[in-house]
Amino acid sequence: MSDQHPENNNTAAFAGLNLDAALLANLEMLNFQTMTPVQALALPEILQGRDLIAQARTGSGKTAAFGLGILQRLNVKHFRVQALVLCPTRELADQVARDIRQLGRQIHNIKVLTLCGGVPFGPQKGSLEHGAHIVVGTPGRIEEHLRKGNLSLQHLTQFVLDEADRMLDMGFGDVIEQIRGYLPAQRQTLLFSATYPENIRQLASKLLKQPVSVEAPELHDDTSIRERYIEINSQADRSDALIWLLQQYQPTSALVFCNTRQSTEEVASKLSAAGFSALPIHGDLEQRDRDVRLVKFTNHSITVLVATDVAARGLDIEALDLVVNYHLPNDPEVHTHRIGRTGRAGQRGIACSLFHSGERHKTELLASMSERQPEQSTAGSPDTQQRGAPPAMITLQIDGGKKHKLRPGDIVGALTGEGGIDGTMIGKISTFDTSTYVAVERNIAGQAVTRLNDRKIKGRKFRARKV
């Protein structure tokens, strides 16, 4: 699960909570024994039924905190929507829904439904007609279903806002206000936010009643992130400096932040020309293209993802070696979000920011707000003879998904059955409505495609190909 790190040394044990026996048994199976700081602070309050404001970043364990709170209170016998979780992006909503399903897998017949934009409206309406216990979605699509009478919150007991600051940054404030009008007066409201600026205070004052506030300490220590400011001579030197950095560090996974959508395209194109496996991601892409690019990055089939801040939100990858600010952000809080994506879960990471003399005032401001002592150096020149190494994995696409009842276990079985490939050569499997993506080691990709095309899965053949 993306937000849970059982290796954290917090001494508070899940077993000490008044959780349902099935939930505790499942946590033990998942090897989640001790709580992260946000879980230790938030869960006792959530289980007491109190409204909560929790300041916690991605990677802190917040999904398990509110997910366990929802599952503990859920009455499975009452087949109606009892909990609603709002997320800023479809990617994060999908991840939250997966995490809740995993946390509740020992409790039978729980239905978790995702309702997000970028996908057809009709099938979602049909799913709502069949009912659900927990709904996870983006504000715009949730409001549309409420307005059209497809979604009823009459029996709602818990309302969660995940990454509330980002939802407001993306302009969802008015939509959340409209959703508020459909909420029952008696409910528990949980608000999770990485930052707590004035607009979040105002939102909280409208939605929550006598909330308890908790602030989770960072999971990073002072040495988990090496932060560097790299000076360049001019704007024109940015791409060469980025290539030089990638040659120096040779990361398995690198996330490069640009301030504009056009820049992501231009930077990714220059990196590809220099031999690096790179793709851009931004808000102008079709949802399908965004999904595939995120899948390829998180399963290590591409090395560099060049992203805008909004497009990278909800990205589920723990072992992120390098973050580069190709452009410095205008907001110091955005800078903190960016560099905090590396050095997570006990890993070490590097965060580099490119700047020229005209931006020195920005670096001084950012450095003054940092808990670390950033290093400063000058960019070197890229080696024109050095090409980027190809990624270790290749992504295969199978033309079948959830609508065809395909599960990850079916794919693994088809690949590893009699005379098949070693299961250790299979990476992450991502299942969507009509497609499934599986990462396999590069050297057996051809064999895997042949095997998938030649064999029946669930009694029928599905076409497979390299993406």
Phi, psi and omega in degrees: 000142190293327190257006187243132181229090185296344182280357178300143187272012176302139187271351181285127184261144175301326183298339179279354180271155178274065181260154175305143183301324180293323178293317179296320179296320180292321177300321179294320177297326179278358181066030174264096186256315180248149184275148170287165182306316182293326178292317180296326180279319190270320189300316178301323179290318180298317182291339175278354178086012183278151168291148189218138166247119182239121176266109185204142184267168172304135181094001184271346183100014185294326181300317178293328180298306180281333178297316178293324177298319178295312185294325180296323185271345188294137173253100186296331182292337178265101188275078179207163184289115182250343180218140177232127177244122176262134178231154182287331184227160177297320182300316180291320179300316178299318181294317179299317179298318178297318181295318179296319178299319181293319179296328184257019188290344178271355177257118190287147168068026173279131177247120177249125185242133175259135179231100184228156175287172180086359177227159184305144184281322186304309180299328177294319177300318178297320179296321179295326179296333179273353174091163178197156175268318185231132177244130176239130183193179178267151188303316183300314183287323177299314180298322181295316179294324177294314182297324182271004175079014180278333184242127178248132177251021184302325184255016182294135176244339182221134180233124184239132170250113181259131184055054183299324180297321180290325177299319177290322177301327182272004174089021183269007184303312181295323181293318178298323177298321178291320178297323180305327180293343180263354185279141175292150182296322180267106181198165170258132180242130181239124182242120178246132183208139179289328179234168183224063178284181186299321182294331175288322177301317180294318178298315181299321182295334180276328190260331189250151179245118179044056185288151167272137179249133176228150178229118183277134174292156179297144174280345176286146165257181186294342184252359185286334178239126171265116185254128182231140169253122185250116182275136176242161183286323184202172177305323185294343183269359185300311185295321177296321179295322178295315178299318178300316179299315180296325177291324181292315188264337180045058183288153170284321178221126179229137178246121182249125182260129172242157181272347181228156179294319181299321181297323180299319179296314183294317181293315179299322179296318179293322178293319178298319179296333179271005175095008179267147176276101188221145176220147174270157172215131183201177188287346181278350181285150171296150183303321180299317180295320178298316180302312184295319181292321176295318178301313183296325180286313183290338178260013173068031174268346166230154185268321187237128172248123180256116195225154163275165183299315183296317183293332182274353182294138179083005181293127186256088175209126183268316185274070180259110188288320192218133170241132179236126169274095177296319170244141173288137177286158178278339184251122179302328180293325176296320177301316179298318177302314185297305186289338179288358179279344176253167180069031182262162172054042177080000179275167173250147182214169182235134177235119182242139179236125179272137178208156172244176189304326180289350181251009184300326180298327178292316182295325179294320178295314181296319180295324181292337182264354184273145176280346179260169173257098182296142174277152176234134179207177182252141181295142174269186180259137180292151176273111184293344180270346184267123179254154179291142179286142179293149179298154182290333186246157172234140180267132174252141176251132177247129184279057176198145183210216184300323181293340178260011178065023178282136177237157178308323180298328178295320181292315179300318179298318180295325183279328188254357181304189185313122179075013185273192183273162178292133181300336179289347179272000180260132179259217185291141177243127181239123184250128176244185185301312185239004180219152173230138179242132180229134177266134176228157179298143188305320187287348179241014184299316180298316178298320181294318179299313180301316183295317180293323180287332184273341187252151174273142175238124184055037174083005179214162180265142176236141179284136177234147181201161175285141178273000000 
